[in-house]
């Protein structure tokens, strides 16, 4: 048992090294999602990101519409990801992936092999941690909780998450979970499925400082629940899903764009939603974090 725990710790630590020698306050973290269709919107977002100051891009899922990929050599990945984001990759800006429900329709493990082949595409597992000094990210696999037929994958994910937070909690001053599915929305899609909501309510909300997602095809700041701020960045190719009436105190818009975040102090982040139409700031806010919290 002791040997097993040691091996798990070694594998865990392998995912914690920073991507560059830049200091945390110099890094710009960008988030984009639902980019997987060749559209005018996709082109606008890709071009805007290529001209941005993003140090890295976190993808909130639905990388390839409509049905994911069969293998790492699937032409769909080249046509709908490598080609549209060619300028970004040529600038050596890395991507960190999470998978959406569409990415699960064929062979989600193909993305792991893609990550092994391309040093700028990070996807070591269907869920993983990344640490930048005192800022801690966890990439979650929410599709296995949303889809009933994937129930057998859930226990290992929860056990890994609990163990990993235990390893990191003393060294993290700001924590961010990144995944595809929101818990709630002020737009058309009101709430996660019961089984997914149970996971998010018990394992994410009240524990992380931020939860950043895709799926709803909007840019949105949904505010706090149990101290966790939920943000949605999912207008990478197919906008749609904002409420008819604006809810006071919340930002929710369907327009091409992405989310940009910066750590200004170890426990304080500022963030902006950027329009891909004119690169203007559509909404800005800040968050004071606490690292990982016990519920």
KOLMIVO-751450 format. One record per residue: residue in one letter; z, x, y of N, C-alpha, C in turn. Coordinates in steps of 0.1 Angstrom, whole numbers, plus 5000, padded with zeros to 4 digits. Each point is the difference from the previous one (the first is absolute). Example, Ala and Ser with C-alpha at 12.3 -4.5 7.8 and 13.67 -1.06 7.14 Angstrom:
2
<A; <5078; 5132; 4943>; <5000; 4991; 5012>; <5000; 5009; 5012>>
<S; <4993; 4996; 5011>; <5000; 5009; 5011>; <5008; 4992; 5011>>
end
This chain:
295
<X; <5000; 5008; 4988>; <5000; 4992; 5012>; <5000; 5009; 5013>>
<X; <5008; 5011; 4999>; <5001; 5009; 5012>; <4986; 5006; 5002>>
<X; <4993; 5004; 4990>; <4987; 5006; 5001>; <4990; 4990; 5006>>
<X; <5001; 4988; 4995>; <4991; 4989; 5006>; <5002; 4998; 5014>>
<X; <5013; 5000; 5005>; <5003; 4998; 5014>; <4994; 5012; 5008>>
<X; <5001; 5011; 4995>; <4996; 5012; 5007>; <4984; 5000; 5002>>
<X; <4993; 4996; 4989>; <4986; 4999; 5001>; <4996; 4989; 5010>>
<X; <5007; 4989; 5001>; <4997; 4989; 5009>; <5002; 5006; 5015>>
<X; <5011; 5007; 5002>; <5002; 5006; 5013>; <4990; 5010; 5004>>
<X; <4995; 5008; 4991>; <4989; 5010; 5003>; <4987; 4993; 5004>>
<X; <4997; 4989; 4992>; <4988; 4992; 5004>; <5001; 4994; 5013>>
<X; <5012; 4994; 5003>; <5002; 4994; 5012>; <4999; 5009; 5012>>
<X; <5006; 5012; 4999>; <5000; 5010; 5011>; <4986; 5005; 5003>>
<X; <4991; 4999; 4990>; <4986; 5005; 5001>; <4992; 4992; 5011>>
<X; <5005; 4988; 5003>; <4993; 4991; 5009>; <5006; 5001; 5014>>
<X; <5009; 5009; 5003>; <5007; 5000; 5013>; <4995; 5010; 5010>>
<X; <4991; 5008; 4997>; <4996; 5011; 5010>; <4992; 4994; 5011>>
<X; <5001; 5004; 5013>; <4992; 4995; 5011>; <4986; 5004; 4998>>
<X; <4991; 4993; 5007>; <4985; 5003; 4999>; <4996; 5011; 5010>>
<X; <5009; 5003; 5009>; <4996; 5011; 5009>; <5012; 5007; 5005>>
<X; <4998; 5010; 5008>; <5012; 5007; 5006>; <5004; 4994; 5013>>
<X; <4994; 4990; 5005>; <5003; 4993; 5012>; <5014; 4994; 4999>>
<X; <5007; 5000; 5011>; <5014; 4994; 5001>; <4998; 4985; 5000>>
<X; <5010; 4993; 4995>; <5000; 4986; 4999>; <4996; 4992; 5013>>
<X; <5005; 5005; 5011>; <4997; 4993; 5013>; <4986; 5002; 5004>>
<X; <4993; 5009; 4994>; <4986; 5003; 5003>; <4990; 4992; 4992>>
<X; <5005; 4993; 4989>; <4992; 4993; 4991>; <4997; 4986; 5005>>
<X; <4988; 4995; 4998>; <4996; 4986; 5003>; <4997; 4993; 4987>>
<X; <5007; 4990; 4996>; <4998; 4993; 4987>; <4992; 4987; 5003>>
<X; <4989; 4999; 4994>; <4991; 4988; 5002>; <4999; 4992; 4987>>
<X; <4998; 4987; 5002>; <5000; 4991; 4988>; <4989; 4990; 5002>>
<X; <4992; 4999; 4989>; <4988; 4991; 5000>; <5000; 4993; 4986>>
<X; <4994; 4988; 5000>; <5000; 4994; 4987>; <4988; 4990; 4998>>
<X; <4997; 4996; 4988>; <4990; 4991; 4997>; <4986; 5004; 5005>>
<X; <4997; 5013; 4997>; <4987; 5006; 5006>; <4989; 4999; 4990>>
<X; <5001; 4993; 4989>; <4991; 5002; 4989>; <4987; 4993; 5000>>
<X; <4995; 4995; 5011>; <4987; 4993; 5001>; <4992; 5007; 5010>>
<X; <4987; 5002; 4998>; <4991; 5006; 5010>; <4996; 4989; 5010>>
<X; <5007; 5001; 5011>; <4998; 4990; 5011>; <4999; 5007; 5013>>
<X; <4997; 4993; 5011>; <5000; 5005; 5013>; <5015; 5004; 5004>>
<X; <5009; 4992; 4996>; <5014; 5003; 5002>; <5004; 5013; 4994>>
<X; <4996; 5002; 4987>; <5004; 5013; 4994>; <4994; 5011; 5008>>
<X; <4988; 4999; 5004>; <4994; 5011; 5008>; <5007; 5003; 5013>>
<X; <5004; 4989; 5007>; <5008; 5002; 5012>; <5013; 5007; 4998>>
<X; <5007; 4995; 4989>; <5013; 5006; 4998>; <4999; 5015; 4995>>
<X; <4991; 5003; 4992>; <4998; 5013; 4995>; <4996; 5010; 5012>>
<X; <4992; 4995; 5009>; <4996; 5008; 5012>; <5012; 5002; 5009>>
<X; <5008; 4989; 5002>; <5011; 5002; 5009>; <5010; 5009; 4994>>
<X; <5003; 5000; 4987>; <5009; 5009; 4993>; <4995; 5014; 5001>>
<X; <4987; 5002; 4999>; <4994; 5014; 5001>; <5002; 5006; 5013>>
<X; <5002; 4992; 5011>; <5002; 5005; 5013>; <5014; 5000; 5005>>
<X; <5009; 4996; 4991>; <5014; 4999; 5003>; <5007; 5014; 4998>>
<X; <5013; 5000; 5004>; <5008; 5012; 4998>; <5009; 4998; 4987>>
<X; <4996; 4992; 4991>; <5008; 4998; 4988>; <5002; 5013; 4992>>
<X; <5012; 5004; 4996>; <5002; 5011; 4991>; <4997; 4997; 4986>>
<X; <5002; 4987; 4996>; <4997; 4996; 4987>; <4998; 4985; 5000>>
<X; <4994; 4994; 4990>; <4998; 4985; 4999>; <5006; 4995; 4987>>
<X; <5009; 4990; 5002>; <5005; 4993; 4988>; <4992; 4987; 4998>>
<X; <4995; 4998; 4988>; <4992; 4989; 4997>; <5009; 4989; 4993>>
<X; <5000; 4988; 5006>; <5008; 4989; 4995>; <4994; 4992; 4989>>
<X; <4989; 5005; 4994>; <4995; 4993; 4988>; <4987; 4992; 5003>>
<X; <4994; 4995; 4988>; <4987; 4994; 5000>; <4990; 5010; 5005>>
<X; <4999; 5011; 4993>; <4992; 5012; 5004>; <4985; 4996; 4997>>
<X; <4998; 4993; 4989>; <4986; 4996; 4996>; <5000; 4985; 4996>>
<X; <4992; 4993; 5008>; <4997; 4986; 4997>; <4987; 4999; 4991>>
<X; <4998; 4990; 4992>; <5010; 4990; 4997>; <5008; 5003; 4987>>
<X; <4997; 5010; 4993>; <5005; 5002; 4986>; <5004; 5014; 4997>>
<X; <5005; 5008; 5010>; <5004; 5013; 4997>; <4989; 5009; 4994>>
<X; <5005; 5010; 4992>; <4990; 5010; 4994>; <5003; 5002; 4986>>
<X; <4989; 5003; 4992>; <5001; 5003; 4986>; <5005; 5014; 4997>>
<X; <4996; 5009; 5008>; <5004; 5014; 4997>; <5000; 5008; 5013>>
<X; <5004; 5013; 5000>; <5000; 5008; 5013>; <4986; 5002; 5005>>
<X; <4990; 4999; 4991>; <4986; 5002; 5003>; <4992; 4987; 5004>>
<X; <5007; 4989; 5001>; <4994; 4987; 5003>; <4993; 5001; 5013>>
<X; <4988; 4997; 5001>; <4993; 5000; 5013>; <5006; 4992; 5011>>
<X; <5007; 4989; 4996>; <5007; 4992; 5010>; <5009; 5008; 5009>>
<X; <5007; 5009; 4994>; <5010; 5008; 5007>; <4992; 5009; 5011>>
<X; <4989; 5006; 4995>; <4993; 5008; 5010>; <4994; 4991; 5011>>
<X; <4994; 4989; 4996>; <4993; 4992; 5010>; <5010; 4993; 5010>>
<X; <5012; 4996; 4995>; <5009; 4992; 5008>; <5012; 5007; 5006>>
<X; <5001; 5013; 4996>; <5011; 5008; 5005>; <4996; 5014; 5005>>
<X; <4994; 5008; 4991>; <4996; 5013; 5004>; <4990; 5001; 5011>>
<X; <4990; 4991; 4999>; <4990; 5000; 5011>; <5005; 4994; 5013>>
<X; <5006; 4989; 5000>; <5005; 4995; 5013>; <5010; 5009; 5007>>
<X; <5009; 5007; 4992>; <5010; 5008; 5006>; <4997; 5015; 4999>>
<X; <4987; 5003; 5000>; <4995; 5014; 4998>; <5005; 5008; 5012>>
<X; <4998; 4995; 5012>; <5004; 5008; 5012>; <5015; 5004; 5000>>
<X; <5008; 4991; 4995>; <5015; 5002; 5000>; <5003; 5011; 4989>>
<X; <4994; 4999; 4989>; <5002; 5010; 4989>; <4995; 5013; 5004>>
<X; <4988; 5001; 5007>; <4995; 5012; 5005>; <5009; 5007; 5010>>
<X; <5008; 4992; 5007>; <5010; 5005; 5009>; <5013; 5004; 4993>>
<X; <5000; 4999; 4987>; <5012; 5004; 4992>; <5012; 4992; 5003>>
<X; <4998; 4987; 5004>; <5011; 4991; 5001>; <5003; 4993; 4986>>
<X; <5012; 5002; 4995>; <5002; 4995; 4986>; <5003; 4985; 5000>>
<X; <4996; 4993; 4989>; <5004; 4987; 4997>; <5011; 4999; 4990>>
<X; <5009; 4991; 5002>; <5010; 4996; 4990>; <4998; 4986; 4995>>
<X; <4997; 4997; 4988>; <4996; 4987; 4995>; <5011; 4992; 4994>>
<X; <4999; 4987; 5002>; <5007; 4990; 4992>; <4990; 4991; 4995>>
<X; <5002; 4993; 4989>; <4990; 4991; 4994>; <5003; 4986; 5003>>
<X; <4989; 4992; 5002>; <5001; 4986; 5002>; <4996; 4992; 4988>>
<X; <5000; 4987; 5001>; <4997; 4991; 4988>; <4986; 5002; 4996>>
<X; <4990; 5002; 5009>; <4986; 5002; 4997>; <4999; 5014; 4992>>
<X; <5008; 5010; 5004>; <4999; 5013; 4993>; <5004; 4999; 4986>>
<X; <5008; 4990; 4996>; <5005; 4999; 4987>; <4990; 4993; 4990>>
<X; <4989; 4995; 5005>; <4992; 4992; 4991>; <4992; 5007; 4990>>
<X; <4999; 5013; 5001>; <4993; 5008; 4990>; <5009; 5011; 4995>>
<X; <5000; 5012; 5006>; <5007; 5011; 4994>; <5008; 5007; 5012>>
<X; <5012; 4995; 5003>; <5008; 5006; 5011>; <5003; 5014; 4998>>
<X; <5001; 5005; 4987>; <5004; 5014; 4998>; <4989; 5009; 5004>>
<X; <4988; 4995; 5002>; <4989; 5009; 5005>; <5003; 5006; 5013>>
<X; <5008; 4994; 5008>; <5004; 5006; 5013>; <5009; 5012; 4998>>
<X; <5008; 5001; 4989>; <5008; 5011; 4997>; <4991; 5012; 4998>>
<X; <4989; 4998; 4992>; <4991; 5011; 4998>; <4992; 5004; 5012>>
<X; <4997; 4991; 5009>; <4994; 5003; 5013>; <5009; 5009; 5008>>
<X; <5013; 4997; 5000>; <5010; 5008; 5007>; <5001; 5014; 4995>>
<X; <4998; 5002; 4987>; <5000; 5013; 4994>; <4988; 5008; 5004>>
<X; <4989; 4994; 5002>; <4987; 5006; 5003>; <4999; 5004; 5015>>
<X; <5006; 4991; 5008>; <4998; 5002; 5015>; <5013; 5002; 5007>>
<X; <5002; 5012; 5005>; <5013; 5003; 5006>; <5003; 4992; 5013>>
<X; <4990; 4993; 5006>; <5002; 4992; 5011>; <5003; 4986; 4997>>
<X; <5000; 4996; 4987>; <5003; 4986; 4996>; <5012; 5001; 4991>>
<X; <5011; 4995; 5005>; <5013; 5002; 4993>; <5003; 4987; 4993>>
<X; <5001; 5001; 4987>; <5004; 4988; 4991>; <5005; 5006; 4987>>
<X; <5012; 5006; 5000>; <5005; 5006; 4988>; <5004; 4990; 4989>>
<X; <5003; 4988; 5004>; <5005; 4990; 4990>; <4998; 4986; 5007>>
<X; <5002; 4989; 4992>; <4999; 4987; 5006>; <5012; 4997; 5009>>
<X; <5010; 5008; 5000>; <5011; 5000; 5010>; <5005; 5014; 5002>>
<X; <5004; 5004; 5012>; <5004; 5014; 5002>; <5007; 5001; 5014>>
<X; <5007; 5011; 5001>; <5007; 5004; 5013>; <4993; 5011; 5007>>
<X; <5001; 5000; 5013>; <4995; 5011; 5008>; <5011; 5003; 5011>>
<X; <5003; 5012; 5003>; <5011; 5003; 5010>; <4994; 5010; 5010>>
<X; <5003; 4997; 5013>; <4996; 5008; 5011>; <5013; 5003; 5008>>
<X; <5006; 5011; 4997>; <5013; 5003; 5006>; <5010; 4989; 4997>>
<X; <5005; 4993; 5010>; <5010; 4989; 4998>; <4993; 4986; 4999>>
<X; <4987; 5000; 5000>; <4993; 4987; 4999>; <4995; 4998; 4985>>
<X; <5004; 4989; 4994>; <4997; 4998; 4986>; <4991; 4988; 4998>>
<X; <4989; 5002; 4993>; <4991; 4989; 4996>; <5002; 4997; 4985>>
<X; <4998; 4987; 4997>; <4998; 4997; 4986>; <4988; 4990; 4999>>
<X; <4991; 5004; 4991>; <4988; 4991; 4998>; <5003; 4992; 4988>>
<X; <5000; 4987; 5002>; <5003; 4990; 4989>; <4988; 4994; 4994>>
<X; <5002; 4995; 4988>; <4989; 4993; 4992>; <5004; 4985; 5000>>
<X; <4997; 4992; 5010>; <5004; 4986; 5000>; <4992; 4991; 4991>>
<X; <4988; 5004; 4996>; <4992; 4991; 4992>; <5006; 4997; 4987>>
<X; <5007; 5010; 4994>; <5007; 4997; 4987>; <5011; 4990; 5001>>
<X; <5005; 4998; 5012>; <5010; 4989; 5002>; <4993; 4987; 5004>>
<X; <4989; 5001; 5006>; <4993; 4987; 5004>; <4993; 4994; 4988>>
<X; <4994; 5008; 4991>; <4993; 4994; 4988>; <5009; 4999; 4988>>
<X; <5001; 4988; 4994>; <5009; 4998; 4989>; <4996; 5008; 4988>>
<X; <4987; 5003; 4998>; <4996; 5007; 4988>; <5003; 5015; 5000>>
<X; <5005; 5005; 5011>; <5004; 5014; 5001>; <5015; 5001; 5000>>
<X; <5007; 4990; 4995>; <5015; 5000; 5001>; <5006; 5013; 4992>>
<X; <4993; 5005; 4990>; <5005; 5010; 4992>; <5001; 5014; 5007>>
<X; <4994; 5001; 5012>; <5000; 5012; 5008>; <5012; 5000; 5010>>
<X; <5007; 4989; 5002>; <5009; 4999; 5011>; <5013; 5008; 4998>>
<X; <5005; 5000; 4988>; <5013; 5006; 4998>; <5000; 5015; 5003>>
<X; <4990; 5007; 4996>; <4998; 5014; 5002>; <4999; 5003; 5015>>
<X; <4993; 4991; 5007>; <4999; 5002; 5015>; <5013; 4999; 5007>>
<X; <5008; 4989; 4996>; <5013; 4998; 5007>; <5009; 5011; 4997>>
<X; <5001; 5005; 4987>; <5008; 5011; 4996>; <4997; 5013; 5008>>
<X; <4987; 5002; 5001>; <4995; 5012; 5008>; <5005; 4999; 5014>>
<X; <4998; 4988; 5006>; <5003; 4999; 5014>; <5015; 5002; 5003>>
<X; <5008; 4994; 4991>; <5014; 5001; 5002>; <5005; 5015; 4999>>
<X; <4994; 5007; 4990>; <5004; 5014; 4998>; <4995; 5008; 5011>>
<X; <4988; 4998; 5005>; <4994; 5008; 5010>; <5008; 4998; 5014>>
<X; <5003; 4988; 5003>; <5008; 4998; 5012>; <5013; 5007; 4999>>
<X; <5006; 5000; 4989>; <5013; 5008; 4998>; <4998; 5014; 5003>>
<X; <4988; 5006; 4996>; <4997; 5014; 5002>; <4998; 5003; 5015>>
<X; <4995; 4991; 5007>; <4995; 5002; 5014>; <5010; 4996; 5011>>
<X; <5009; 4990; 4997>; <5007; 4993; 5011>; <5008; 5009; 5009>>
<X; <5005; 5011; 4996>; <5008; 5008; 5008>; <4991; 5009; 5010>>
<X; <4988; 5001; 4997>; <4991; 5009; 5008>; <4990; 4992; 5009>>
<X; <5000; 4987; 4999>; <4990; 4992; 5008>; <5007; 4993; 5011>>
<X; <4995; 5002; 5012>; <5005; 4993; 5012>; <4991; 4988; 5004>>
<X; <4988; 4999; 4994>; <4991; 4989; 5002>; <4992; 4997; 4987>>
<X; <4999; 4988; 4996>; <4994; 4997; 4987>; <4989; 4989; 5002>>
<X; <4989; 5002; 4993>; <4988; 4991; 5001>; <4995; 4997; 4986>>
<X; <4999; 4988; 4997>; <4993; 4996; 4987>; <4986; 4995; 5004>>
<X; <4990; 5004; 4992>; <4987; 4996; 5003>; <4994; 4994; 4987>>
<X; <4994; 4988; 5001>; <4995; 4993; 4989>; <4990; 4990; 5005>>
<X; <4994; 4992; 4990>; <4989; 4991; 5004>; <5005; 4986; 5005>>
<X; <5010; 4994; 4993>; <5003; 4986; 5002>; <5012; 4999; 5010>>
<X; <4999; 4992; 5010>; <5012; 4996; 5009>; <5009; 4991; 4993>>
<X; <5013; 4999; 5004>; <5009; 4990; 4995>; <4997; 4987; 5007>>
<X; <4998; 5000; 5013>; <4997; 4988; 5008>; <4990; 5003; 5010>>
<X; <4995; 4989; 5007>; <4989; 5002; 5010>; <5001; 4988; 5009>>
<X; <4997; 5003; 5013>; <4999; 4989; 5010>; <4986; 4995; 5000>>
<X; <4991; 5005; 4991>; <4986; 4995; 5000>; <4998; 4991; 4988>>
<X; <4988; 5000; 4995>; <4996; 4990; 4990>; <5007; 5001; 4987>>
<X; <5003; 5013; 4996>; <5007; 5002; 4987>; <5015; 5001; 5003>>
<X; <5007; 4989; 4996>; <5014; 4998; 5005>; <5010; 5010; 4994>>
<X; <4999; 5001; 4986>; <5010; 5007; 4993>; <4995; 5006; 4987>>
<X; <5007; 5011; 4995>; <4996; 5006; 4988>; <5004; 4990; 4988>>
<X; <4993; 5003; 4989>; <5003; 4992; 4988>; <5015; 5001; 4996>>
<X; <5006; 4991; 4993>; <5015; 5001; 4997>; <5004; 5013; 4993>>
<X; <4992; 5004; 4991>; <5004; 5013; 4993>; <4999; 5012; 5008>>
<X; <4990; 5000; 5009>; <4998; 5011; 5010>; <5011; 5000; 5010>>
<X; <5003; 4988; 5005>; <5010; 4998; 5010>; <5014; 5005; 4995>>
<X; <5003; 4997; 4987>; <5012; 5004; 4994>; <5001; 5016; 5001>>
<X; <4990; 5007; 4996>; <5000; 5014; 5001>; <5002; 5005; 5014>>
<X; <4992; 4995; 5009>; <5001; 5005; 5014>; <5013; 4997; 5007>>
<X; <5006; 4988; 4997>; <5013; 4997; 5006>; <5011; 5008; 4994>>
<X; <4999; 5004; 4988>; <5011; 5008; 4994>; <4998; 5015; 5001>>
<X; <4988; 5005; 5001>; <4997; 5014; 5000>; <4995; 5006; 5013>>
<X; <4995; 4992; 5009>; <4994; 5006; 5012>; <5007; 4995; 5013>>
<X; <5001; 4987; 5002>; <5006; 4994; 5012>; <5015; 5002; 4999>>
<X; <5006; 5006; 5011>; <5014; 5003; 5001>; <5002; 5014; 4995>>
<X; <4990; 5007; 4995>; <5002; 5014; 4996>; <4992; 5010; 5008>>
<X; <4987; 4996; 5003>; <4991; 5009; 5007>; <5000; 4996; 5015>>
<X; <4996; 5010; 5009>; <4999; 4997; 5014>; <4987; 4992; 5003>>
<X; <4989; 5003; 4993>; <4988; 4993; 5002>; <4993; 4997; 4987>>
<X; <4993; 4989; 5000>; <4991; 4997; 4988>; <4986; 4997; 5006>>
<X; <4990; 5009; 4997>; <4987; 4999; 5006>; <4990; 4996; 4989>>
<X; <4992; 4990; 5002>; <4992; 4994; 4990>; <4986; 4996; 5004>>
<X; <4992; 4995; 4991>; <4987; 4995; 5003>; <4999; 4985; 4996>>
<X; <4988; 4997; 4993>; <4998; 4987; 4993>; <4996; 4989; 5009>>
<X; <5006; 4998; 5012>; <4999; 4988; 5007>; <4988; 5000; 5011>>
<X; <4993; 5012; 5000>; <4988; 5001; 5009>; <5003; 4998; 5015>>
<X; <5012; 5005; 5004>; <5004; 4999; 5014>; <5007; 5013; 5004>>
<X; <5002; 5002; 5013>; <5009; 5009; 5005>; <5013; 4992; 5005>>
<X; <5011; 5004; 4995>; <5012; 4992; 5003>; <5013; 5007; 5000>>
<X; <5008; 4997; 5009>; <5014; 5004; 5001>; <5008; 4988; 4997>>
<X; <5006; 4998; 4988>; <5006; 4988; 4996>; <5015; 5000; 5003>>
<X; <5005; 5011; 5006>; <5014; 5001; 5004>; <5009; 5004; 4988>>
<X; <5013; 4999; 5002>; <5010; 5005; 4990>; <5005; 4989; 4991>>
<X; <5003; 5004; 4988>; <5007; 4992; 4990>; <5010; 5009; 4993>>
<X; <5013; 4997; 5002>; <5011; 5009; 4994>; <4999; 5014; 5005>>
<X; <4995; 5002; 5012>; <4999; 5013; 5006>; <4988; 5008; 4996>>
<X; <4991; 4994; 4993>; <4987; 5006; 4996>; <4989; 4994; 5008>>
<X; <4992; 5008; 5007>; <4989; 4995; 5008>; <4987; 4999; 4991>>
<X; <4994; 4989; 5000>; <4987; 4998; 4992>; <4988; 5001; 5009>>
<X; <4991; 5009; 4998>; <4988; 5002; 5007>; <4988; 4998; 4991>>
<X; <4989; 4994; 5004>; <4988; 4998; 4992>; <4988; 5007; 5007>>
<X; <4993; 5008; 4993>; <4988; 5006; 5005>; <4989; 4999; 4989>>
<X; <4992; 4990; 5002>; <4991; 4995; 4990>; <4986; 4995; 5005>>
<X; <4995; 5006; 5011>; <4987; 4995; 5005>; <4990; 5011; 4999>>
<X; <5000; 5007; 4988>; <4990; 5011; 4999>; <4986; 4996; 4997>>
<X; <4998; 4988; 4995>; <4986; 4995; 4998>; <4998; 4985; 5001>>
<X; <5011; 4993; 4998>; <4999; 4985; 5000>; <5011; 4993; 5007>>
<X; <5000; 5000; 5013>; <5011; 4993; 5008>; <5000; 4985; 4996>>
<X; <5012; 4995; 5002>; <5002; 4985; 4998>; <5014; 4997; 4995>>
<X; <5006; 4990; 5007>; <5013; 4995; 4995>; <5011; 4999; 5010>>
<X; <4996; 5001; 5013>; <5010; 4998; 5011>; <5004; 4986; 5001>>
<X; <5012; 4997; 5005>; <5004; 4986; 5003>; <4992; 4994; 5012>>
<X; <4998; 4987; 5000>; <4994; 4993; 5011>; <5008; 5002; 5013>>
<X; <5013; 4999; 4998>; <5008; 5001; 5012>; <5009; 5012; 4999>>
<X; <5000; 5007; 5012>; <5008; 5013; 5000>; <5015; 4996; 4999>>
<X; <5007; 5008; 4991>; <5014; 4998; 4999>; <5007; 5009; 5009>>
<X; <5010; 4995; 5008>; <5006; 5008; 5010>; <5008; 5012; 4994>>
<X; <4998; 5012; 5006>; <5006; 5012; 4995>; <4993; 5007; 4988>>
<X; <4989; 4994; 4996>; <4993; 5006; 4989>; <4986; 5003; 5004>>
<X; <4994; 5011; 4994>; <4986; 5003; 5002>; <4992; 4998; 4988>>
<X; <4989; 4993; 5000>; <4992; 4997; 4989>; <4986; 4997; 5004>>
<X; <4991; 5009; 4997>; <4986; 4998; 5006>; <4990; 5005; 4989>>
<X; <4989; 4993; 5000>; <4989; 5004; 4990>; <4989; 5007; 5008>>
<X; <5001; 5013; 5000>; <4989; 5008; 5007>; <5000; 5014; 4994>>
<X; <4988; 5006; 4999>; <4999; 5013; 4994>; <5010; 5010; 5006>>
<X; <5008; 5008; 4992>; <5009; 5009; 5006>; <5009; 5006; 4989>>
<X; <5010; 5007; 5005>; <5010; 5007; 4991>; <5013; 5002; 5007>>
<X; <5010; 5005; 4993>; <5013; 5002; 5005>; <5003; 5015; 5001>>
<X; <5006; 5004; 5011>; <5004; 5014; 5002>; <5015; 5001; 5003>>
<X; <5006; 5010; 4993>; <5015; 5001; 5001>; <5003; 5015; 5003>>
<X; <5010; 5002; 5008>; <5005; 5013; 5003>; <5015; 5001; 5000>>
<X; <5006; 5010; 4994>; <5014; 5002; 5001>; <5004; 5008; 5012>>
<X; <5008; 4994; 5009>; <5003; 5007; 5013>; <5014; 5007; 4999>>
<X; <5008; 4995; 4992>; <5013; 5006; 4996>; <5002; 4997; 4985>>
<X; <5009; 5008; 4994>; <5001; 4999; 4985>; <5001; 4985; 4995>>
<X; <5007; 4992; 5008>; <5002; 4986; 4995>; <4993; 4990; 5009>>
<X; <4991; 5004; 5008>; <4993; 4990; 5009>; <4985; 5002; 4999>>
<X; <4993; 4989; 4998>; <4985; 5000; 4999>; <4995; 4991; 5011>>
<X; <4988; 5004; 5006>; <4993; 4991; 5008>; <4987; 4997; 4993>>
<X; <4994; 4988; 5002>; <4988; 4996; 4993>; <4991; 4991; 5009>>
<X; <4987; 5001; 4997>; <4990; 4993; 5008>; <4989; 4995; 4990>>
<X; <4995; 4988; 5003>; <4988; 4995; 4994>; <4988; 5003; 5009>>
<X; <4990; 5006; 4994>; <4989; 5005; 5008>; <4987; 4992; 4996>>
<X; <4993; 4995; 5011>; <4988; 4993; 4998>; <4989; 5010; 4997>>
<X; <4992; 4997; 4989>; <4988; 5008; 4997>; <4988; 4997; 5009>>
<X; <5001; 4989; 5008>; <4989; 4996; 5008>; <4999; 5009; 5013>>
<X; <5012; 5004; 5005>; <5001; 5008; 5013>; <5011; 5010; 5000>>
<X; <5007; 5002; 4988>; <5010; 5009; 4999>; <5012; 4998; 5009>>
<X; <5001; 4987; 5005>; <5012; 4997; 5008>; <5012; 4996; 4992>>
<X; <5012; 5002; 5006>; <5012; 4996; 4993>; <5002; 4985; 5001>>
<X; <5001; 4993; 4989>; <5001; 4985; 5000>; <5015; 4996; 5001>>
<X; <5009; 5008; 4994>; <5014; 4997; 4999>; <5007; 5013; 4997>>
<X; <5012; 5001; 5006>; <5008; 5012; 4998>; <5015; 4996; 4999>>
<X; <5007; 5008; 4992>; <5014; 4997; 4998>; <5007; 5013; 4995>>
<X; <5013; 4999; 4998>; <5007; 5011; 4994>; <5011; 4995; 4990>>
<X; <5004; 5009; 4991>; <5010; 4997; 4990>; <5010; 5011; 4999>>
<X; <5013; 4996; 5000>; <5011; 5009; 4997>; <5003; 4999; 4985>>
<X; <4999; 5011; 4993>; <5002; 4999; 4986>; <5014; 5005; 4996>>
<X; <5003; 4998; 4987>; <5013; 5004; 4994>; <4998; 5007; 4987>>
<X; <4987; 5004; 4997>; <4997; 5006; 4987>; <5001; 4990; 4989>>
<X; <5006; 5002; 4989>; <5002; 4990; 4989>; <5013; 4994; 5001>>
<X; <5001; 4987; 5000>; <5012; 4992; 5001>; <5004; 4993; 4987>>
<X; <5012; 4998; 4998>; <5005; 4992; 4988>; <5001; 4986; 5004>>
<X; <4995; 4991; 4992>; <5001; 4985; 5003>; <5014; 4995; 4996>>
end
